[in-house]
Amino acid sequence: MTDHEPPAPAIKLNEQQQRAVDHAAGPLMVLAGPGTGKTRVIIERIANLIEQRNADPATILAVTFTVKATEQMRTKLAERLAHNARAADLVRIRTFHGLGREMLQRFADYLGLPATLTLMDSAQRRRLLRAIIAENNLYTHAAAEGVDTAAERAALLMKRCRECARSTGDALAYAARWRDRHEQFQTGLHGDMILADAAHMRHFEAGAKAFDHFERRCMQLGWIAFDDYIAHPIRLLREHPEVAAMVRSETRHIVVDEFQDVNPAQIELLRLLAPPDRNPDLCVVGDDDQAIYAFRGADPRAMAQFARIWGDHATEKLEINYRSGRRIIDLANEVISKAERVDSEKFARVPDGEPNGTGTVQVISTDGQNPRDAVIPAMILIDKQSSDRKFSDYAVLTRLTIDADRVAAALRMHGIPVNLREKRTPLDDAGVQDVLSWMRILTDASNTADVQRLLSRPPVAIRLTRVSRLAADFTVARREHADERPFIEWLRDSAHDPSIASWLALYDELLSVAAALPADRAIDEIIRRSGVVEAEALEPLEKARRVQNLVPLIRFARRVQPFLDPPRDLNAFLSYYNDLDAGEKDFSFANTIDANDDDADAEAHTPDAVSILTAHRAKGLEFDTVFVVRCNPGHGFPQSRPADDDPLPLDFSGIDPLGRADEERRLFYVACTRAERRLVLTTKSTKSVSEKNFIHQLRDTLPFKLDETHETEWLKDAPLGITDPMDQELADEGDPETDARNAILRAEFARARQAALSALHEAERAADGVAPPHTFSTLTDAAARIAALSYLRVKGTLPEDQSALSPDAREHLRAVADRLARAIGPAWPILKSPLKLSYSKINDYLACPRCFLVKHVLGLDEAKTAELSVGHIVHIALERFFKEWRLADAEGRPLPTRDRLIHLCTDALRAESRTNPLPTDHEHRALLEQIQTLALNALDKLHDDANILHIEKWVEFPYDSSGRRHHFIAKLDRVDQLASGHFRIVDYKTGQSSKKLLEPRKDDLQMAIYAMALPRLLNDDDRPIDNGGVAEYWLLRTAERGTIGFDAIDFDKVRAQIDKVITGVLAGQYGRNESTCKGLCEIIGQ
């Protein structure tokens, strides 16, 4: 792909879509129903801005909600603008939180925030709130509830305030008005009403004060909540007109996807970016009929809010549904027609000629709340018999997770692979549970339950019956003999099993380690010494998963180590861990950060399996056939439950909640509109007619008669097999890859058993009492096949000795092994194109591909060292100093002095110490002296009179390899313009001096990549890279320079290295390089 390709043809649009693309007269609201091509409209609208309206691509902002959605949009835009790749690269496609984070990175100093910010977790928040409540005597009116309950009340109020764009000042002012109102009008209220109002008022008042203290403390500490990525930018734009002017001038065209899911704070951020009185080019695309995330803080009336704020707006409707058959569309229209809507006249319709067909809607009456276990498997298998559809063409949607689990179990029992699209977390992994158990027994020897668990797990793996017997004997000893020793100590004298002695030796070893090391390093040693990766002899895929689940635990331990209570050991770690919200105890907190990590881009392997998920998680997906189960009131569609209490009064939050009936109707609408060809609804048979029952309503109002049958009708001729113990064992796993694998294995075991059974039947029918000769060979071959399949199931490969197998069986089993490999996918994630490249990634892969896997795919970086911290702090101080220098020089003011640089070093170290405190004052002074010396060397001995153009600049530029376009991200410490007019790239080095740095070679990877970034930084892509200029390493320890001219760099040789890395990464080649491995990949083992 090159920038000189001919323009890609514009996508053919219908009239509604074309009007949405062409609109250029101010704010636009696009009401886009399901399957109406909204993504197509967004991509074409951006292309239209560039190609027809000559908009600067860098001033176009496209906003959506997830990293995955931004990547998909970026890919589609790149395809559409293949002839103008630079324009596609310049368009800013962001999530709301990603946009806010960028603004904070640029303008944090306007708010008084430090340069280094820490995204706090729930334990930090809970601990800080406890301290604030205690220090300020808050919630004294509810002291009986305890400080933890008070902290939860305050946390919920703060979260809702941020979601509603309400500041601490807003909250305090409202609390004061509420108190005045309460005292003024209480004489006219009933006694109970006075007491209730007083209680609510005091809760809000205490929460507002806690919010104010909390925000002040967080500003001092440099801590931010995830919601602050929206709240702080709102403050920036409100309080600093110069920042608002700058950001608005850079953002002249805005397109927002899935607008129905925004919360009030996100709406306010958009209002500040695109003020209504300026007739902004703001286009929002959404569908209030699919607004189903109010429980997450979304404004269920977001589309109506847009219409109110940007009053002088245009509206376009996308109503032609290209996804579903006509009957499915008719049913969906009828469902949603009774809900509150922005436009009651918006209804989906089929394209001319009905290319999607009429569609099928079936209602299955059930005797119970849920269909019988065999009904859905029967319907799927019957349908597959008469078509070439895959299992992945089917989906089952439920209202509750428990129903999804029930359906998944039923499908597995009938050999149907399942993709239970639930979020699997590291905490689900037995190895992670083992590490937590080790931590608990190493800090509490009386913890009998965890000792029992670990005894039954590898490396000792004592039978559960034996462990239970030991525990029972221990209980008897405590009761009858007053033995007060903990279970571990009792085992030393009472259990004479060598495996227990081995386990006790490991316990003693880890006990010594835990006593001597900080928590994060102790956890590393527990993982290494207990053998949680190697001890179980896991097959490759399972081993890879084990490592991938241990990485977030290690990463979490390193992140929180500075925040633990002294002495920051395992006991302090567990105390911190126990303070986390339940939703963060699975170690997935780091993944909520909307970061630019490659692990978020790993190619997800999608097996051929039936998807089972809740309706909330199904939004945005589509399937040939959709089963919506439990379409009856109560715990299905609709669900009956009381509304959640909101800590914010309606006149303060500004949100008018949607009625429960409308919420449920929207959710049912979303579920039904996932179907393309066939929609199946299951409902309990009832004699009475209920107004709340969606099926009862539809029977009388649809333009066609529903196809209704009883569930038993589908079981008569269903091709359901009889399960056996092996099938049950293979059905125990719950992930889609394993389901697909086990479905293949079940079929192969069944074939082998059937062959053996047929041979036995033939022998049974032998009239002369002599079995036919081939019977013995068939039985032998069947037994050998079963043995080989068992080996394949456990080891992941076929046995080396296949002599007992017939030639045909050997060939067949090799084909089976290949099918399994395809069904399961690769053991390690494979990154997809386009790759996000950087110097460090290229360098790390060349050094050791397996370490690259751990660091850049799994996300486990090297442990932070004092040297790394010094380099980071020096860079921060020099960045701030030379930015001040450049500004003062431009304005003709006195330049900053050495004393100013010394002060900035002190300030940067102080900020870093908030998250990485040094144990002694002596160490702090020594580190500060080292930092100041390095920074002063840069100023006094290396800095010259060159014109500083850029400081600490991130540059993204395209890189083409083998016909694919990837993206490099380079961080240039400094770019100067020399007196000759040529440019100089400077990279600070705070480590040891070396010949490699003092005398850069012509294939110097880092400087070559930085030189490649220079044309994009200078906004001159046609500029020859080697057209004059130099690159210099500034060695701050020795005040030396290592210089190489751009014309001396062998860019072809460097590109060959980069291309080699790209090829290896895309192929998933992660072999270990023994000669240059730094040990990071040791966690993977052999």
N, C-alpha and C positions, 0 to 999 in steps of 0.2 A: 504494500500500500504506500503510495506516495502522495505528496501534496499536488501532483500534477495530473491526477486521474480526472477523467471527465466527470461532471456533476452527476450524482446519483439521481435518478428520476424521483420526483416528488411522489409520495404515497397517494394513491387515488382515494379521495375523500368523498363522503356524501355531502349533501347541501348543508346539513346542520354542522357537521364537522368543519367544513370549509369556512362557514361564517365565524366559528369560534377561532379558527386559525387567523383569519384576515382582520378581525376586529382591532382597530387601532385608535379608538376614541375614548380612552380612559379606562376605569376599572371594569372588569368583566367577571361575571359569575357563570361558570359552565356547570350545569346540572347534568351529570353523566351517570346514567343508569348502568346496571351491570351488563358487561359484554358489549358496550357501545363504542369501544375503541378510544378511551380517554388517553391512554399512553400514546397512541398514534397522534392524537390531537396535540398533546404537549410537545412531542418531538417536532412535528411539523410547524407548530407555532414558533418554536425557537429558531428553526431553520428559516422560517419566513422573516423573522426579525433580522437575521443576518443577510439573507439573500435579496429580499425585496425592500426592506426598510433601512438597510445599511447601518444597522445597530452595531456598535462596538461589542464583540462577543464578551469582552471582559466586564461589561456593565450588565450582562444578563445573569440573573440569579434564579436557579430552579431549586425549589425546596421540597423535600419529602421527609418521611419519618424514619426510615431504617437505612443502615449502611448498605444492605443488600439492594434496596430500592434505588439508592443513588448509583450503585455500580451498574445495575441493569439499565438505568436511564443513560448513564455515560456511554455504555456500550452501544445502545440503540442510536444515540446521537452521533457517535463516531461513524457508525455504518451509514447514516443518512448524509453526513458531511464528509464522506471519504475523500472527496475532491478538495476539501478545505480543512485538513486535519488540524491545522493551527487554530482555526476558529473553534472547532469542537473542543480542543484542549483548554481554551481560554474561558469557555462558559463555566461559571461556578455552579456546580451541582452539590448541594449540601443537605444534611439533615438540619432540623431546627437547632439541635444542641451543638452540632458541628459548627454552624454559623455563629452561634453565640460564643463558642470557645475561641474561634478565630478573633472575634472582636475583643475578647478579654486578653488574648495574647498580645494584641496591638496596643490596647489602651488601659491595661490594668493600673498603670500609675495614676491615671486620672481619678480612680476610685480609692487610691491609697493602698492598693493591694501590692504585696511583694511580687517580685519577678517569678518566684517559684511557688506554684499553688498546689495544694494537696486536696484531692477529692476524698472527702471523708466517708467512712462507712458508718453503719448504724451503731457500732460499738463506740466509736469516737463521739457520735452525736449523743448517744444515751449517757455516756459518762460526763460529757460537758454539761448537759442539761441537768443531771443530778447535782453537779457542783453549783450551778447557777441557782437552782431552786433552793438548795440549802443555804448558800451565801446570802440570798436576798429574801429569805423567809416567804417564798411564794407558795401558793396553794395551802395556806394554813387553814382555810375553811374546809379543806378536804384531807386533813392530815391522816385521818383514819384509813384512807385508801393507800397510803404509803407513797414514797418518793418515786418508785418505779412507775406506778400508775400515773402520777402527776407528769412525769417525763414523757410518757406516751401521749397524754392529752396535749402537752405542749408541742410535741413533734408533729402530731396530726394537724394541729392548728397552723403551724408554720408551713407545712407542706401545702395545705389548702390555700393559705395566703399567697404563696409563691405561684401556685397554679392559676390563681385569680388575679395576678399582678397587683397584689396589695402589699405595700411596704410596711415596715415596722411603724413608721409614722402614721400611716393610715390606720393600723390596728390600734395604736395607743389613742389616737383621736376618737375613734369609734367607741373604744372602751369608756373614755371620759363622757361622751355623749350618752351612752347607755346608762352610766351611773346617774347622770343628771336626770335623765328621763325616768329612771326607776324611782329616784327619790321624790320626783315631782308628782308622779301619777300613782304611786302605790296606795294612796288613800282611796282611790276609786276602784281598786282591784279586790277580788275575792282573796281570802287568806291564803289558800293553796296556790293561787296564781302569783301572789306576791312572793311566796317562798320559792316557787319554781323559777320565776324571773330572776330573783336574787341569785339562785344557784348558777343559772346559766350565765348571768352577768359576771359573777366572780370567776367562774372558769375562764371566760373569755378575757377578762381583765388580767388575770394571772398569766394566761397564755401569751397575751400581747406583751407583757413585761418580760417574760422569759424570752420571747422572740427578739426583743430589742437587745437584751443583754447578750443573747446567743450570737446575734449578727455582729455586735461590736467585738466580741471575743474572737470570732472566726476571722474577722478582718485583720486583727492583730496577729493571729496565728498563721494566716494564709491558707485557711481551710475553706473549702466551698462544698456545698451540696450539689447533687446532679441538677436540681432545679435552678441553681444559681447561674447555670449556663444560659438561662433565659432571663432570670431576675436581674442579674448584674448588667447585662447589655441594655435592658429597659432603663435602668438607672442612668447608665452612660448617656443614652440618647435624650433622656428627659432633662438631665442636669447639666449637660455640656453641649451647648449649641454648636461649638466648633467641631466636635466629634460627629454630631448628627449631620452637619453639613458635609463633612468629608465622606461619611459612609453613604449618604444619599447621592452624592455626585458620582460615586463609584457603582451605584446600584440603581440603574434607571429603568430596568425592565425586570419584573418579577413574575414567576409562574410557580404556583403552589399546588402540589398534588395531594389528594386525599384530605381536602380541607375540612371535611366533616369530622375529622378526628382531632382537630386542634383544640387546645384549651384556651381559656381567656388570656393567659399570659402570652401565648404565641400569637393570638390575634392582636394584642397590644403591641408586641414587637413589630408586627407587620404594619400596624397603624403608624408607628413612629418612623419606620423605614419609608412608607409610602403614604404621607399625610393626605387625607381625603380632600383637603382644600387645594391641593396642587394637581388634581386630575391625573393621578399617577397611572403609569402603564402597569397595572397589577391584575393578573389573571389568576383566579382560584378555580380549581377543578375538584368537584366532589359530588356527593349524593347524600342528602340528609336521610333518605330512606335506608341508608346503610350506616348510619351513625349509631354504633353499638358499643362504644367504649367509654360511656359516662362513668363506669366504675373505676376507670383509670384516671379520671379527672378531665376527660374531654367534655367540651360544651355540647350537649346534644342538640342545641339550636345554633350551631356555629354558622350555618349557611344564612340563617335569619339575621344573625349578628352582623355578618358581612353586609347584607342588604341595608341594615340600619346605619352602620358606620360610614360606608361608602354609598351614601344615598343616591348619588347621581351615577349609577352604574347600569351597565347593560347585562342582559341575561340571555344565554343560549342554552337550549336543551338538546342533549344527545339521547335519543329515544330508540334508535334502531338497534336491536339486540342481535349481534352476530354469533351468539353463543348457543342459545337454547332453542328447542323446538317450540312451535306455536302454543301447544297446550300448557307447557311449563310456564311460558310467558303469561298466558291468560290467568293461570292460577296465581302467579306471583303478583300480577296487577290487582287481583281481587284481594289478596292478603293485605297489601300495603294501602289499599284505597281507604281503609278505615282508620289509618294512623294520621296523626298531625304531621303536615308537610308544608314546606315552603311554597310549593306549587302543586296544588291539588289536581291540576290538569296534566301533569307529567306522567305518562304511562309508556312502558316499553311496547314496542311493536316489532314484528318480523320484517326482514328485508323483502322487497318485491320478489315474487317467485318462490318464497319460502325455501331458501336453500338449506335451512337447518332441519327441514321436515316438520311434521306435525308434532313430533315428540310424544312421549308416553308418560302418563301419570297414573300410578297404581296405588291403591290403598289396601294394606294388609291388616285385617282385623285380628287381634290377638286376645287370648283368654286372660292373660296377665298384663301387668304394666309394660313388660318388655316381651318381644317376640321370643318364641321357643328357640333354644340354642341352635338348632339345626336349620331354622328357616332362612336366614340370610345366606349361610353357606350353600344351601340348596338352590336358592335363586341365582346366585353367582355361578355355580357349576352348571346349572341348566342353560344359562345364557351363554356361557363359554363353549358349551357343546355345539351350539349352532352358529358360532362366529369365531373370528380370529382375534377377538379382544384379549388384552392382557389383564392380569390382575390389577396392574396400576391404573386401569381405566375405571376402577370401582372405588367408591369412597362411602364410608358410613359416618354420618354426622350425628352427634349427641348433644344434649343440653348440659349434661354433667360428666365429669371425668370418670366417675364410677361406672357409668353406663358404657363408656368407651372401653374400659378394662374388661367388662363382661362380654361385650361383642368380640373383642380380640381373642379372648380365651376360647370362645365358641368356634371362631374361624380356624384357630390353630388346631383344635381337636379334630378338624376335618381336613387337615393337610393344606390349608390355604395360607400362604405367607401374608404376614401382616406388617404394615408400616404404621405403628402406633405413634403418631406425630406429636408425642409429648416431649417436653424438654428433659433430656437425660442430663444429669449433673454428675460431677465428680463424686458426690456423696453416695451415689448409687453403686459405686465400685467397691467390691469386697476388699481390695487392697488399701483403698483410702480408709475404709472402716477399720482395717487392721492397724494402720498407723495411729489413728485416733485412740484405739484400744490400748496400744502400747503407751501412748502419752498418759492416758488416764491411770494405768496401773503403775507407771513409773513415778507418778505424783501422789498416788493413793493406793497403798498396798492392800487396803481392805476391800478393794473393788473386785468382788468375786465374779460378777457377770462377765467382765472383760477378760479375766484370766481364763474362764471357761471357753470363751470364744477363741482366744489365741491358741489354746491347747488343741482345739479341733481344727485349726487352720495350718497350712504349711508354714514352716518347714517340718513340724512334728506330725501334724494331722492325725491326732489320736481319734479313734472312733467316738462319735457323739454318745453312744451308750456307755462307753468307758468313762468319759468325762462326766456324764450325769451321775454315774455311780460314785465317782470320787467326790463330787459335790454333795451327794446325799450322805456319804460317810463323814464328810467334814461337818455337815449340819448336826449329825448325831454326836460327834465329838464335842462340839460346842455346847450342845444341850445337856448331854449326860455326864460329860467330864469337865465341864466349865473351862474348856480350852479356849482362851481368848486370842490366840494367835490368828493372824489373817490367813486366808486360804493359801497364799504363796508359801508362807513359813510352815504351815501344816503339811504341805506337799513334800517339803524337804525330808521330813522324818517318816511320812506315812505312805508315800508312793515310791515304789522301788522299780519303776519302769525306766529303762535307759533313755527312752525318748523324753520322758519328763525331766530326767537329770540334764539332758542336753538343752531342753527349753529353759530350765532354771539357770544354767550357765549363761545362756544368751541374755536372760533377764538381768543377771548380776552385771554382765558386761555393759548393757545399755544403761543400767542404773548409774554406773560410774561415769559413763559418757554424759548422761543428762545432768549430773551434778557439776560437771566441769565446763559445760558449754552453754552459750546463749541459746534461746529456743530455736531460732532458725537453723543454726548449725546442728543442734541436737536432732531436729527433725530429719535433716539430710542424713545423719548417721543412722537413725532408726530405719529409714528406707533402705540404705545400703546394707546394713548388717542383718536386718531381719529377713532379707531376701524376698520382699513383696513382689518384685518384678520377676525374679528367676525361679523361686522355689516351687511354683505350681506347674512348671513345664507347660506353660500356656502355648497354644498354637499362635502363629504370627499375628493374626488379626486381634486376638484377645490380648496378647502381650502389648501390641501397639496401643490398644485402648487403655490398658492399665497405665502405661507411661503417660498417655495424654490426660488421664484423670489425676495422676500424681502431680503433674506440673502445676496446675492451679493451686494445689495445697502448698507446694514449695514457694510459689510466687507470692501467695498470700502471707506465708510466714515471714518472708523477707520484707514485704511491704509494711507489715504491722510491727516488726521488731522494735523500731524506735519509739512506738507508742505504748509499749508494755510497761507495766509497773516494775520498778527495781525489785529483784536483780535481773529482770527480763529473761527468766528461765521458762521451762515448760509449764510450771505452775501458773506463772503470769500469763503465758499464752492461752492456757485453757480458761483462765478467768476472763480474758479478753474475748475469746471465742464464745463463751457463754453469754456475753453481753450483746452479741449480734442478734439482729432480727432473724426469725426462723427462715425467712426467704433468702438470707445471705449466708447461712451456715453450710450451704452446699458448695462454697468456694467459687461461686460464679460471679461474685461482685465485680471483679476486674473486667469481665466481659460486658458489663452494662455500659462501660465507658465507650463512647462513640469514637473509637480510635481508628487510625489508618493502619491497622495491622494486617499482615498478609494472612494470618490464620482466619480472619473473617472472610477471606476470599477463596479459601480452599474449596476445591471442586467437590461438592457434595455428591456422594455416590447414591443414586436413586435406584433401589432394587425393584424388581417386578413384584409388587406386593399391594394388597388392598390397604388404602389409607383409612385410618380411623382417627377421628379428631373431633373436638368440640366445635360447635358452630362459630364461636368467637375466633377460633384459630383458623377456620376455613376461609375467612374473607380473603379475596384476591385469588383464590384457587378455582379450578374448574375440572370436572371429570365427566366422562361419558355417562356414567350411571351413578346416581347418588341415592343412598338410603338415609332417610331422616327418621330416626327411631323415637318412639315414645311421644307421639303427637297427641298428648292428652294433658290436661291441666294438672298441676301439682308440682311434680319434679321434672316434667318434660317440657314440651312446647305447648302452652306457655308455662313458665315456672311461677309458682306463687310463693312469695317471700316478702317480708316487710322491707320498706325502703331503709337504706343505711342512714344513720344519723350524721348530719354534716355539722362540724363545729362552728361553721360560719353562718351567721344569720343571712337570709336571702337579700336583705337590703344592703348588706356589706359585700357579699361575694359577687352580686350582680348576675348570678346564675339562677334561672328559673328551671328547676328540675323537670324532666319529662316524666309523664305518668308511667307507672309500671306496665300497664297494658300496652302502651305504645312502644316501650323498650322491647318487650317480648315479641311484639308483632314485627318490628324491624329485624330482630334476630332470626325469626322464622323465615322472613323474606330473604335474608342473606343465605340461609341454609338452602332454600329451594332453588335459588338462582345460581347455585354452583353446578347444577345439572345441565348437560348438553342435550342428550337424547332421551334419557329415562330418569324419572323421578319416582321413588318408592317411599311412601309414607306408612309407618306402622302406628296403629292406634288401638287402644283397648276397646273391646266390644262393650257397649253400654246400652241399656234400654232407654234411659232418660236423655234428653237433649239439653246441652249446656251452652249458654251464651259464650262461655270462655273457651269452648272447644273449637279449635280452628277447623277441624274436619267437619264438624256439624255445620258451621257457618258456610263452608265451601259447597257442601252438597246442594244447597238451595240457590246458590248465586252464580255458579260457573256456567259458561256457555256450552259446556259439554258434560256428559254424564261420567262421573268417576268410575274407573275400573276397580271394583272392590271384590276381594276374595278373602276367605278365611285362611289363616296360616297353615292349617292342616292340608289344604289343597296342594301346597308346594312340596310336601314331604312324601307324597305317594310315589312318584317316579324319579325322585332326586338321586343323582349318582353319588351317594354318600358312602364312604367306605367304613369298615369296622376297624376301630382303633385297637392297637395292642400295646403292651408295655413299652416296646421300643418307640412307638409313635408318641406315647405320652412323655417319654424321656426327651425326645427331640422337640417336643412342644413347650418345654419348660422355659426356654429363653424368650426374651421379649423384644429384641430389637429387630428392625426390618432386614438387615443383612443376614442375621442368623436365621430368621424366619425363611428367607429365600433359600438359604443353604440347606436348612433342614427339610424343606419341602422336596428338594431334589433327592436328599438322602432317604427320606421316607419312601419315595417312589422306587428307588433302587433296592432298598431292603425288601420292599413288598414284591418286586419282580423276582428277586433271588429266592424268597420264601415260597412264592407261587411255583417257581420251577421245581423246587425240592418237593413241594406238596404234590405236584402233578406226577413226578416220578414215583412217589410213594403210592399214589392212587393206581398208577399203571401196574406196579408190583402187586398191589392188592387184588387186581383183576386177573392176575396170571392164573389160568386154570390148571396148568401143570405143576404149580408150586415152585417154579423157577422164574426169578425176575429177569426181564430182558437185559442183555449185557449193557446196553447204554444207560440203564437206570443207575448203575453204580457211578459211572462217569458223570452223569447229570447231578447226582447228589454230592459227589466230591467237588464238582465245579461250583455248585450253589453254596456249599459250605466255605469254599475258598473265597468266593465273591463276598460273602457276608463278612468273613474275617478281614478282607482287604478294605471293605467299606468301613468297618469299625475303626481300622487303623487310620483311614483317611479322615474319618470324623474327628478323631482325637488329635492326630498329628498334623493334619492339613495337607499331607502328601501321601502318595501310595507307598507301600512297603517296598524295600529294595528286592526282597526275595519274592518273586511272583511265579515261581516254578509250578505251584499247584494249580495255577489258573490256565485255562485253555487259551490258545492264541486269540480267539474271538473275544473272550472275556477280558484279556489284557487290553486289547484295543478299545473295547467298550469302556472300561474303567478309566483309561487315559482320557477319553472324551468326557466322562463324568467329572474327572478332576478339573478339566478345562472349564466346564460349565460352572462348577463351584467357584472357581477363581473369578469368572466373569460376574457371577451372582453376588459374590461378597465384595468384590472390588479390591483395590490395593490396601495393604495393611496400614500404610501411612498416608496422610492427606497429600494429594497432588495439587499444587497451585495451578490455577487456570490462567490462560492468557486473556487480557494483557497483564503482565507482571508489573509490580511496583518495585523498581530497582533503586539501589543506592550503592555508593562505594563500599560501605561496610558489609552489605549483603554479598556483593561480588567477591570481596576479599575473604569473607568468612567461608563461602562455598569453596573457593579455591584452596583454602587452608584445610578444611575438613567438611565434606558434604553432610556428614551425619551431625556434626555440631551445628551446621546451618539449619538442619531439620529441627533440632531442639530449640535453637534460639529464634529463628524467624518463622517457623511454621507452627511449632508447639507453643512458642512464646515465653521460653525460659531463658532469661539473659544471664550473663555472668554475675556472680555475687558482687555487690558493690564494694570497692576497695578504697582506701584512703587516697590512692593516686588518682582514681577516677573522680573522687569528690573534689580534689584540689583542681584538677583540670576544669571541671564544671564551674567552680566558683570563680576561677581566674577568667574564664570566658565571659561570665556574667559581668564581672567588674570592668573588663576591658570594653565590652559592648556598650555599657552605660557611659563609660568615660569618653570613648571616641565619638559616640553620638552627641554628647554634650560639646565635644571639641568641634565637630563638624558644624553644629548649629551656631555656636559662638563665632566661628570663623566666617560663616555665611552672613551673619548679622553684624559683624565688625565689633563684637564685644570681646573683652579679655578672655583668653583661652584658659580652660581649667588647668590647675597646677598639680604638682606631684602630691601635695597634701590632699587634694580632692580625690585622686586615685587611691590613696591609702584609706581614706574614709569609705570609698565605695567597696574596697576589699573587705573592710570590717563589716560593713552593712550586709554584703553578700554572704559572708560566713555566718553572721547572726541569723539570717533568713534560713540558710541551710541547716543550722543547728536546731531549728524548730522541729525538723523531721529526722535529723540524724545527730542527736546530742552526743557530745564528747564526754567521756567519763571524768576527766580531771581538768582543772584550770591550766595546769602545765601543758597538757596536750593541746588545749585550745590556743594558748599563746604560741606554741611551736608551730602549729598549723597556720596561724595567722601570719607569722613571720615568713613562712615559706611562700604563702600566697602573695604577700606584698612584694617579696623579692622578685618573684616571677613576673608580676604585673609591671613593676618598675623597670625591669630589664627590657620589657617590650617598649615602654615609653622612652627610657633614657638611651638605650643602646641600639634599638632596632627601628623605631619610628623615625621617619624623615619628613621632608616637606612635600611629599607627593599629595595630590588632591584625593581625599577619601571620598569615594563615590557611594559605596555600599558597606554596611556592617551587619554581620550575622544574618545573611540573606538566604532564605530558602528559595530554591529555583527548581521548577518542574519543567522538564523538557522531554520531547518524544525520542524514542530510540527504536529503529526498525531492524528486525532480525528475521531472516528467512521468511519474508513476506508478512510478518506480523509486527504490529506497532505496540511497543511497550512504553513505560514511562519511568524516567529517572527522576529522583528527588535528590538534589545536592544542597548541602548547607555550606555556604562560603563564609568563612570568618570575616574576610575583608577583601574589597576590590578597590584598588587605587588607579588613578590616571597619572602616569609619569609625565615629566616635562616634555618628553619626546612625543606625547600624544598616545603612546601605547598604554596598554592596560597591564596591571599586575594583580595576580591573585595571591593572597596571603593566607596561610594556614598555621595557626598557633599549635606548637607542640610543647607540652609541659613535662613530658617524660624524659628518659635518658637520651643523650645524643648518640647518633649512630652514623656510619658511613652511608647507609641507605638514605638517610635524610639530608646529610650534608652534601652528598653527590648523587642527586636523583638520576635514575637511569632513564633511558629513552622510552621504556615501557612502564614508567611509573604510573600505576593504575589510578591513584587518587588524583594527582594533578591532571592527568589526561581527562578524567571524567569532569573535573571542575572546569577545565578549559572547554569541554563540550557544552557546559552549561552557560558559558559566558555570552554567546550570541543571543540566547533567549533572555538572559538578564538585561542585556543592552537593547532588547526589543529589535534585534537585527538578525533574523534567522539566516539571512543570506551571507552574513559576514564569514569569511574564511577563518577557520579556527586557528590556523597557524600563521595568521597575518600579523606578525610582530607580537610583542608582549612577552611577559615572563610569569612564572609561577615560583613562589618562594615559601619554603618552610622556615618559620621563625622559631628557633629552639630557645625557649625562654630560660631554661636552666643555665645554658652556657652563653646566651646572647649571641648565637651564631645563626647564619643563614645558609640554607641549601637552595640553590637556584637552578632552574632549567628554563630555557626559552621554549615558547610554544612550537617554534619551528624545529626544535630538537626532539620533540616527542614523536614516537612512532605510533600514530593513531591506528594504523591498520593492525599492528600487533596487539594493541590494547583491545580493539574491537573483536579480534579473534578470541581473546580471553573471555570477554563479556558474552559473546555468542556461545562459547562452550558452556558457560554457566547457565545461560537461558535454556539451552538444549537439555542439560542435565536436570534442571529444576522442573521443566515441563514434563519430563519423562519420569519424575519421581526417583531419580538416581541418588540415593543417600548413603553411599558406602563410606566407611571410615578411612581417613587418611592417617595411617599410623605415624608417619614421620612428622606431621605438623599439627596433629590433633592437640587441642589444649585441655581436653578432659571433660568438656561440657557434656559430651554425649555418653558419659559413663552410666548415666541413669538408664539408658536403653539396654545396657549389658551386651552380651554376645549376639 
